[in-house]
Amino acid sequence: MEQEQIVDRKQRRGLANAVYYPFVVIGLAVLSHGGFALSGQGFTPFYPFIQDDFDLTRTQVGLITGTIFAAATVTSSGFGWMIDRLGVRVMAGSMMILSGIVVASLYFATSFLLLLLIAAVMGSLRPVGHPAGTKAIMDWVGPKRRGTAMSIKQAGNPILGALAAALVPPLAVAFGWRIAAVALGGFIILSGMLILALYRDKPGTASRKDSTSSFFAGMGSVIRNRNISLAVGFGFPMVGAQVATLTYFILFLNDELDVPVIVAGGMLAILQVANIVMRIGWGVISDTLGKGRRKPVLFLAGSMTAGVLLLVSLLPDATPTWALVTIAIALGGTATSWVSVHSVLLSELSDPSQIGTTIGYASTVSRTGIVIAPPLFGLIADAASYQAAWMTLSVSILIGMLFLMPVREGRDSTTNA
């Protein structure tokens, strides 16, 4: 009996047994999600310097971004499954260190072909952050706070992306873009080391090998889950609308409504601020007013997104500035900010041993939407009008909501800290 008490006291002294440890996990999840995203978002501030250095066309610059996201689409499901098998700490920590090394290797890029190769490796590692951070929160944060915690994690992407946009150009001007790449890579490496040092996989949540004995068995089990696949079907057009909005909003204001490009850029900035605020806001709403239910909140977010997109399609010429600001806030608070609650829903629909696989599967489908939606939106805008393109997005959201309606949301009765 005395020996058991000694063991119990030793366990309580560990960092992972501290009362505040779930808050440490939330911070590390933000670092995981945002840190891996730096290999995509954090790369875009380098484009003006790389374009000048290598004398690239706009098409070639776009090809770099396309390579990053195409590579991420290929590896999303596999990394999700590996997180279930090997744990968050090993995968997030070690892969982030490797990602930082790859970003820093931009210092040695001497040709456009080598740039594309580095971009492909960067993109292939990028998908680790989302499922790793999601699983960490599901393991350590209780149901009553998960929506809020997941929303804070999702805010890591735009927050660290904004910091990179603010810091990379001055570093590149002062020391050269190659040194700036080494600095960004160094930050990512240190973030990975911090995850290895502080994160602990929760005892008892390791993957059950009988249910995930192989990648294809794990994926098959997830795909056959009716509720998960229906929820993923809802997310497909929502992600497409999110990326199309971020891609074309500034162009729509400038080309269609004759808004000066500087003012249009300001509207996009307002949209992004609303995006960050409501990424957290939707999670808080699902935890409080929604009482832990995610489906009604997503239904509300989807309905509001469809409505706002319809309003955008009806904006007349000479729309007053106050109305544009209102629309920017509305788009940021709907079309681009619902993702965190969707991640919680998918995770709560999943077997605890397959959360990584589930998020990886959803990410693969979502990234397919990212590849399809922007060029399709542009094609419709070119062939018909911007109005027709915005209306098409609105209709696609309404169709996606038909997938959400039959989803049966189970109440999670676990009592995580």
N, C-alpha and C positions, 0 to 999 in steps of 0.2 A: 504493500500500500504506500509506504514511504517512498519507494523507488518510483512508483507511478506519479506521485506528486512532484518529485524532482524533475522527471521528464516533462510533465505538464508545465512547470515553471520555465524550463528551458525553451519550450515551444512558444510561450507567450512573449519571451524576450526578443524573438525574431522580428525583423521589420515587417514581414508579411502578416504577422499576428497583431500588429498595432491597430488601434481603433481608427487611426487616420489613414491607414494604408489604401483604402479604396480611392481616396483623393489623390494619393501618389500615383495610383494606376491611371486615373483620369488624365493627369498631367503627362504620363508616359504615353498614353494612347493618343493625345494631341500631338506629341512629338513623333510618334510612329506614323500617324496619318499625314501630318504636314511635312515631316522630314522626307518621306519617300516621294511625296508630291513635288518636292523641290527638284527632283530629276526630270520633271516635266515643266511645271509652272516656273520653277526657278531658273530654267534654261532660257525662257523667252527674252529676258532682259539682255541676253548676250547677242541676240539677233542683229541689231544694228552694227555692232562691232565685227561680228563674224561675216556679215554681208559685205562690209567694206574690205575686210582683210582678204577674203577669198573671192571677191567680185562676183557674188551670187545673184541670181535673178530672184524675183519674188516666188516663182514656182519652186525653185530649189530650196528656198527658206521654208515654204509650205511642206515640202517633201520631208524635211527634218522632223517637223511636228507630226506629220503623218506616220513616219517611221516609229517614233516614240509610242504613239497610241496603238499602232498595229501590233507592235511587239508585245505591248501590255495585254492586248486582247488574247494573244496566243497563250500567255503564261498564267492568266488570272485563275483559272480553275485548278491548275496543278499546284500553285502555291497555296491556295486555300486548303487543299487536301493535305499538303505537307505540314501546314500549321496545326491541323488536327492531329497529325501523327507525331510530330516532333516537339510541339509546344510553341507558345508565343515567344518566350525568352530567346530561345536559340534562333528561331527564324527571323524575328524582327531585329534582334541585336546584330547577328552576324551578317544578314543580308543588307542591313543599313550601312554597316561598315564597308561592305563590298560596293554598295551603291556610291558611297562617298569616294572611294578609290577610283571608280569609273568616271565620276564627274571630274575629279582632279586630273584624270588622264587627258582631258581636253587640252591641257598644256602642251601635249606632244602632237596634237592634230596638225597635219601638214597638207591635207588635201580634203576635198569635199567628200570623196569616197570614205576616207577615214572618219570624218565627222558623222556620216550616216551609220557607220559601223558602231561607233561609240553611242550614238543616239539609240540604236537598236538594243544594245546591252542595257543602257539606262532604262529604256522603256520596259524591257523584259523583267527588271527587278522591281519596278514601280508598284505592281499590284500587291505586294506583300503588306503594305501599310494598312490598307482598309480592313481586310479580314483579321489581321493581327490585333489591331486596336479594338475592333468590334468584339472579338472573342475575349480579350482582356476585360472589357467592361461587363460583358455578360457573365464572366466568371466571378468578378469581384464586387460588382455593384448590384444592389438589390432591386427588385422589380419597381419599387416606388420611386426610384431615382434614375432608372435606366434611360428614359427618354431624354432627360436633361443632360445626363452624362454623355450620351451618344451625340447629342447636339453640340456639346462643347468640343468633343473629339472632331466632329465634322468641320467645326470652325477653324481647326488647325490648318486646313488646306489654304483658305483665302488669307488667313493671318500671316502665315509664314511666306506665302506667295507675295503678299504685299510688302513684307520686310525685304524679301529678295529684290523686288522691283525698285525699292527705295535705296538699297545699299549696293547692289551690283554695279549700276552705271557709274556712281562716283568712284568706286574701286577700280573699275575698268579704265576710266579716264585718267586716274592718278597713276596706276601701276601697270595698265594693260589688261586686256580681257583674260589672258591666260593666267595671270596671277589671281585675278578675281575668281576664276574657275577653281583654282587650287584652294582659295579661301572658302568657297562654298562647299567644296568637297570635304575640307577639313571640318566644317561645322557639322556636316552629315555624319562623318566618322565619329566625332565626339558624341553626337546624339545616340548613335548605335552603342557606343561604349557605356553610356549612361543607362540605357535600357538593360544591357547585360548586367550592370552593377546593381540595379535597383529592382528590376522586375523579377517576380517569382511566379511560376505557374502554380495555380491553386491545387493543393492536394486533392485527389479524388476526381479531378476533371480531365485526366489524361484520356486520350482516345482509346476506345474499346476496340481492340484489334479484330474482334469477330465481326464488327459492323463496318469497319473500314479496312479490310484486309488488302484491298488493292484500290488504285485510283478509280478504275472503271466500276468496281462494286460500290464505292462510296458515291460516285457521281450518279450511278443508276438509282441508288436509294433516294438521293435528293430529288432527282428529276421526277421520279415516280410519286413523290409527295405532292398530292393534288393542290393543297393550299399554297405550298411554296411556289409551284410553277404558275399558279394563278396570280400570286402577288408579284412575281417576276414579270408576268405579262402586263400588269398595271404599270410597272416601273419603266418598261421599254419606251412607250411614247412620252412619258414624263421626262426621262433623261434626254430624249431627242429634243423636246421643247426647251429644256434647260440650256443645252449647248447651242441650239439655234438662236435662242434669245441673246445669249452672251456674245455670239458671233455677229449677229446682224442688227442689233438694236441701234448701235451708233451709226451704222451705214444707212439704216432706214430713216433715222432722224435727219441725217445730212442730205441723202439723195432724194427722199420723198417729200419731206416737210421743209426742206431748205433751212434747217437749223445749222448755224455755224459749227464747224467741226470742234472748236474748243468748247462751246456750250454743250454739244452732243457728248463730248468726252466727260464733261461734268455730270451729265445725266447718267452715264454709265457708272461713274464713281458713286453716285447716290444709290443706284441700283445695287452695287456691290456692298455698300454699307448696310442697306436694308437686308441683303442676303445674309450677312454675318449675324445681324441682330435676330432675324427670324429663324435661322438655323437653330439657334438656342431657344427661341420663343416657341416654336412648334413642339420641341421636346418638353418644355415646361408645361405647355398646354396638355399634352398627352399624359403627363404624370399627375397633373392636378385636376383640371376640369374633366379630362378624359378618364380619370381614375385608373390609369394604367392600360387603357385600351387604345390601340394604335389605329385600327381600321377606321373608326369614325373621324379621327383627326386627318388621316390621309384622304378620306372621302371629301372632307371639307376643303383641304388644300387643293385637291384635284378640281373640284367644282369652281373654286375661286380662280385657279389658274386658267381654266377654260374661259371663264368670264372675262378676265383681264386681257387675255389674248384676243378675244372678240372685240373688246373696247379698243385695243391698239389698232386693229384692222379698220376701225371706223374713225380714227383721228383725222380731222380735216386739215387742210393747209392753214397756216397762221394759227395753229393751236397755241394758246397762251402758255407762257413759261410755267406758271403755277400748275397748269394741267399736266404738262410734261413731267414736272417733278413728282406729281401725284402718281402718274403712270409708272415712273421709274421705281418709286417706293413700292407700288403694288406688285410690279414684276419681281423685284428683289424679294418681296415677302411671300411670294407664291411659287412662281415657276422655277426659281433657283434654290429654294431653301427647305424643301420637303424631305430631302434625302435621309436625314438622320432618323426620323421616325420610321421610314421604310426599312432601314437597316435593323432597327429594333424589332419590327414586326417579323422580318425574315428570320432573325435569330431566335425569337420566341416560338416560331413555328417549327424550328429545326430541332432535331435531337441534339442535346448538349455536346455530344461527341463529334458532331458534324457541322458545327457553326462555321468553321473556316471554309469547308467545302461548299456550304450553302451560299456564303457571301462571295466566294470565288465564282461559283456558277452564275449568280446574279450579276457580278461584275462583267463576266464574259458577254452576257446578253446585253447589258447596258452599254458596253463599249462598242458593240455592234451598232446600237442605236446612235452612238456618237459619230461613228463613221458614216452612217446613212443619212441622218437628219439634216445636217448643214448643207451638203450639196443638193439634197432634194428640195430644201427650202429655197436655195438660190435658183434652182432650175424652175420652180414654180413662179418665183418672183420675176425671172427673166422672161418666161413664156407668157405669163398672164400679168400679175402685179404683186406688189408687196401685200396688198389687202387679201388677195387670194391665198398667199403663203401663210399669213397669220391665221386666217380662218381655217386653213387645213390643219395647222397645229392645234387649234381649239377643238376641232372635230376629232382629231386623233386622241386627245386627252379624254373626251367623252367616251370614245370606244374603249380606251384603256380602263376606264372606271367600270365597264361591264365585267372585266376580269376580276376586279376587286370585290364586287358585290357578293359573289358566292363564297368568298374566303371565310373559313370558320376560325375565328381567333380564340385560341385557348387561353385560359387564365393561368399564368405562371405562379405556382404556389411555393416555389423555393424561397428560402429565407437567407439569401446572401447578405453579407455585411454591407 
